Every structure is written in structure tokens, then in C-alpha cells.
């Protein structure tokens, strides 16, 4: 099972050498990850991050469907690898500060071990089912700074008003719909702002267990 753990460490180290981000992929070291194909389907290696740019979930996609294992980076020294369901069970490998625990879940979620350590029998991390929200540019860019830069020419017109922006982010991580509303309505200005916000695209889609889900992100701007 060491072959499973080594790629985790390698990917984690590569995160230190971020090289670039595009609308269709993220380049980390020599790896191209988080790729969308020409049909905006997820393909190949994907890494989902938290707001601190730390990896939380790693998996692979083929034509928008997760294939193989999911790797959960729980916290310092803890990693949970959950395999695809097969023959009525889901095998796992849990690494806790060097100790490796093998076992499986049945389809009802009951847990079974292969020679577990007493200290991990009640470890809640074994039932880890992590979800991550939609995150702009996989956390590589700051959404608030991006919006501030785009709105700079219009600050004097927005000042004293409240601007509510809502993005509907689809399963590809693209902005499916952008709503722009000023508390003191100004339809012409709202339309200008919305056209600028079309430049903000490619989010980390929301991840929940096995599923990628649509996600609404609301941002309130007051100058």
C-alpha cells in the first residue's frame, strides 16, 4: 500500500511550485491538473483546495465522472484513501502519523477493520466525508481583489450604495449565471458591472463526497 501514500506526498510537495492558472487547467510543478476538455467536462487529476490554498481532496475524472480512489487530506499526519464501491463494499486505507489502517465500509456505512490499532477504532476521521465550497480560481486568486480591480472605474457611482453580486457556479466550475443588484437600483450601471464580471470565471466547483454540485456564491460590496 506504500504506492498509494507516495503520490500523496509528491503532490503535496508540488503544491509549493505553482506555475500557472488558465481557464482550462492549473499547472503545479510539472503536473497539469483540474483540466476541462473542449466540452467543459472534467478530465484527469483534480485537486480541491480550501480557502488557505491547502489541498483537501484529490481524485481523478473521466468524462466528468470520478474514477478510482478519493484521497482526503484531513489534517497534519492524517490521510484517508477511499476506494470505489465494489462487490458491496468500499475499501479504505487510513494513514495516521505513520500508522496504516486497512478496512472497508459496507453500503450502509458500517466499518470493518483488518487488524486495527485500538487507538483508531473510534477515530471519527475514518468516516470522513469532506465537502469543499466553490472557490474562485481554486484559491490561487482572491475574488474580492479581482472584483475591486474591475469595479475601480465605477467606485464613485457605486459609493453610498450596496452592491449584491451572486454567481451560480455549475459542475464544471464555470459561472452559469451572474446576478448584479444595487440597493438603489440603476439598471444601466448594473448591466455595465455584470458585463465586467463575465471576465471572472473558472471556479473550483463545489465537491460533496462523490458528487460535484452547483453552488451559489454571494458577495456584497459597499464603498
C-alpha positions as CSV (number, residue, x, y, z in Angstrom):
1,X,0.0,0.0,0.0
2,X,3.0,2.3,0.1
3,X,2.4,3.1,-3.5
4,X,-0.8,4.9,-2.5
5,X,1.0,7.1,0.0
6,X,3.9,8.2,-2.0
7,X,1.9,10.1,-4.7
8,X,0.1,12.0,-1.9
9,X,3.5,13.2,-0.6
10,X,4.7,14.0,-4.1
11,X,1.6,16.1,-5.0
12,X,1.8,17.9,-1.7
13,X,5.3,18.9,-2.4
14,X,4.4,20.0,-5.9
15,X,1.9,22.4,-4.5
16,X,4.9,24.5,-3.4
17,X,5.8,25.2,-7.1
18,X,2.7,26.6,-8.6
19,X,3.5,27.8,-12.1
20,X,0.3,29.0,-13.7
21,X,-3.5,29.0,-14.0
22,X,-5.7,29.1,-17.1
23,X,-9.4,28.9,-17.9
24,X,-8.9,25.2,-18.7
25,X,-6.3,23.9,-16.3
26,X,-4.0,24.5,-13.3
27,X,-0.2,23.9,-13.6
28,X,1.6,22.7,-10.4
29,X,5.2,21.9,-10.9
30,X,5.3,19.6,-13.9
31,X,1.7,18.4,-13.4
32,X,-1.4,19.8,-15.3
33,X,-4.4,19.3,-13.0
34,X,-8.0,20.4,-12.8
35,X,-8.4,20.2,-16.5
36,X,-11.6,20.8,-18.5
37,X,-11.8,19.5,-22.0
38,X,-13.4,21.3,-25.0
39,X,-16.9,20.2,-23.8
40,X,-16.1,21.5,-20.3
41,X,-16.0,18.0,-18.9
42,X,-13.6,17.3,-16.0
43,X,-10.7,15.1,-17.0
44,X,-7.6,13.6,-15.4
45,X,-6.1,14.6,-12.0
46,X,-8.1,17.0,-9.8
47,X,-7.2,18.7,-6.5
48,X,-9.7,20.6,-4.4
49,X,-8.4,23.3,-2.1
50,X,-9.6,25.1,1.0
51,X,-9.5,28.9,1.3
52,X,-5.9,28.7,2.6
53,X,-4.8,27.1,-0.6
54,X,-4.2,23.7,1.1
55,X,-5.3,20.6,-0.7
56,X,-8.3,18.8,0.8
57,X,-9.4,16.2,-1.8
58,X,-7.6,14.5,-4.6
59,X,-9.2,12.3,-7.2
60,X,-9.4,11.6,-11.0
61,X,-12.1,12.2,-13.5
62,X,-13.0,10.6,-16.8
63,X,-15.7,12.5,-18.8
64,X,-16.9,14.3,-15.7
65,X,-17.2,11.1,-13.5
66,X,-14.9,10.3,-10.6
67,X,-12.9,7.2,-11.3
68,X,-10.8,5.3,-8.7
69,X,-9.9,6.5,-5.3
70,X,-10.5,9.7,-3.4
71,X,-7.7,11.0,-1.2
72,X,-8.7,13.2,1.8
73,X,-6.1,15.3,3.4
74,X,-7.6,15.5,6.9
75,X,-5.0,17.3,8.9
76,X,-1.3,17.1,9.8
77,X,-0.3,13.5,9.7
78,X,-3.7,12.1,8.7
79,X,-4.8,10.9,5.2
80,X,-7.8,8.8,4.3
81,X,-8.0,7.0,0.9
82,X,-11.4,5.7,0.0
83,X,-11.7,3.3,-3.0
84,X,-14.6,3.0,-5.4
85,X,-17.5,0.8,-4.2
86,X,-17.2,-2.7,-5.4
87,X,-18.8,-6.0,-4.5
88,X,-20.9,-4.4,-1.8
89,X,-18.1,-2.6,0.0
90,X,-15.7,0.3,-0.2
91,X,-12.1,-0.4,0.8
92,X,-10.1,2.3,2.6
93,X,-6.6,3.0,3.8
94,X,-6.2,5.3,6.7
95,X,-2.7,6.8,7.5
96,X,-2.4,8.3,11.0
97,X,1.0,9.7,11.8
98,X,2.7,6.8,10.0
99,X,0.3,4.0,11.2
100,X,-1.5,2.4,8.3
101,X,-5.0,1.0,9.0
102,X,-6.9,-1.0,6.3
103,X,-10.5,-1.9,6.2
104,X,-13.8,-1.4,4.4
105,X,-17.2,0.2,4.6
106,X,-20.3,-1.7,3.6
107,X,-23.0,0.0,1.5
108,X,-24.8,1.1,4.7
109,X,-21.7,2.8,6.0
110,X,-20.8,0.2,8.7
111,X,-17.0,0.0,9.2
112,X,-14.8,-3.2,9.3
113,X,-11.1,-3.4,10.0
114,X,-8.1,-5.5,9.2
115,X,-6.1,-5.7,12.4
116,X,-6.9,-2.1,13.6
117,X,-5.0,-0.3,16.4
118,X,-7.1,0.2,19.5
119,X,-6.4,3.9,19.3
120,X,-8.2,4.3,16.0
121,X,-11.3,2.2,16.5
122,X,-13.3,5.2,17.5
123,X,-11.5,7.7,15.3
124,X,-14.1,9.9,13.6
125,X,-11.7,10.6,10.8
126,X,-12.4,7.2,9.4
127,X,-15.9,8.4,8.5
128,X,-14.5,11.5,6.8
129,X,-16.9,12.8,4.1
130,X,-15.4,16.1,3.2
131,X,-17.1,18.8,1.2
132,X,-15.5,21.9,-0.2
133,X,-17.3,25.0,-1.4
134,X,-16.8,26.7,-4.8
135,X,-13.6,28.6,-4.6
136,X,-12.5,31.2,-7.2
137,X,-9.6,30.1,-9.3
138,X,-9.0,27.2,-6.9
139,X,-7.9,29.7,-4.3
140,X,-5.0,30.9,-6.5
141,X,-6.6,34.3,-6.9
142,X,-8.6,36.5,-4.4
143,X,-12.1,37.1,-5.6
144,X,-12.6,40.3,-3.6
145,X,-9.4,41.8,-5.0
146,X,-10.5,40.8,-8.5
147,X,-13.9,42.4,-8.2
148,X,-12.3,45.6,-6.6
149,X,-10.0,45.9,-9.6
150,X,-12.8,45.5,-12.1
151,X,-15.1,48.0,-10.3
152,X,-12.4,50.7,-9.9
153,X,-13.7,52.9,-12.7
154,X,-17.2,52.8,-11.2
155,X,-16.5,53.3,-7.5
156,X,-17.7,56.9,-7.5
157,X,-21.0,55.7,-9.0
158,X,-21.4,52.9,-6.5
159,X,-20.3,54.8,-3.4
160,X,-23.1,55.1,-0.8
161,X,-24.9,52.2,-2.4
162,X,-24.8,48.5,-1.7
163,X,-24.0,46.1,-4.5
164,X,-25.0,42.4,-4.2
165,X,-23.4,40.0,-6.7
166,X,-24.4,36.4,-7.0
167,X,-22.7,33.8,-9.0
168,X,-24.3,30.5,-9.9
169,X,-21.3,28.1,-10.4
170,X,-22.0,25.0,-12.3
171,X,-20.5,21.5,-12.1
172,X,-17.6,22.5,-14.4
173,X,-16.7,25.4,-12.2
174,X,-18.0,28.0,-14.7
175,X,-20.3,30.9,-13.9
176,X,-23.6,29.8,-15.3
177,X,-25.4,32.9,-14.2
178,X,-24.4,36.3,-12.7
179,X,-26.9,38.4,-10.8
180,X,-26.0,42.1,-10.1
181,X,-28.3,44.2,-8.0
182,X,-27.8,47.7,-6.5
183,X,-29.8,48.6,-3.4
184,X,-30.6,51.9,-5.1
185,X,-31.5,50.4,-8.5
186,X,-29.6,51.6,-11.5
187,X,-30.2,49.3,-14.4
188,X,-27.7,50.8,-16.8
189,X,-24.9,50.6,-14.2
190,X,-25.9,47.1,-13.1
191,X,-25.6,46.0,-16.7
192,X,-22.1,47.5,-17.1
193,X,-21.0,45.8,-13.9
194,X,-22.4,42.5,-15.0
195,X,-20.5,42.7,-18.3
196,X,-17.3,43.3,-16.4
197,X,-17.9,40.3,-14.1
198,X,-18.2,38.0,-17.1
199,X,-14.3,38.1,-17.0
200,X,-14.5,36.3,-13.6
201,X,-14.8,32.7,-14.5
202,X,-13.4,29.2,-13.7
203,X,-14.1,28.4,-10.1
204,X,-13.3,25.3,-8.1
205,X,-16.7,23.6,-8.3
206,X,-18.3,22.5,-5.0
207,X,-17.4,19.0,-4.0
208,X,-19.5,16.8,-1.7
209,X,-18.4,13.3,-1.2
210,X,-18.7,11.6,-4.5
211,X,-20.6,14.4,-6.1
212,X,-19.9,17.8,-7.7
213,X,-22.8,20.1,-7.2
214,X,-23.9,23.6,-8.4
215,X,-23.2,26.3,-5.9
216,X,-24.4,29.9,-5.3
217,X,-21.8,32.4,-4.2
218,X,-22.9,35.8,-2.9
219,X,-20.6,38.8,-2.5
220,X,-21.7,42.1,-1.0
221,X,-19.8,45.2,-1.9
222,X,-20.1,48.5,0.0
223,X,-17.9,51.5,-0.7
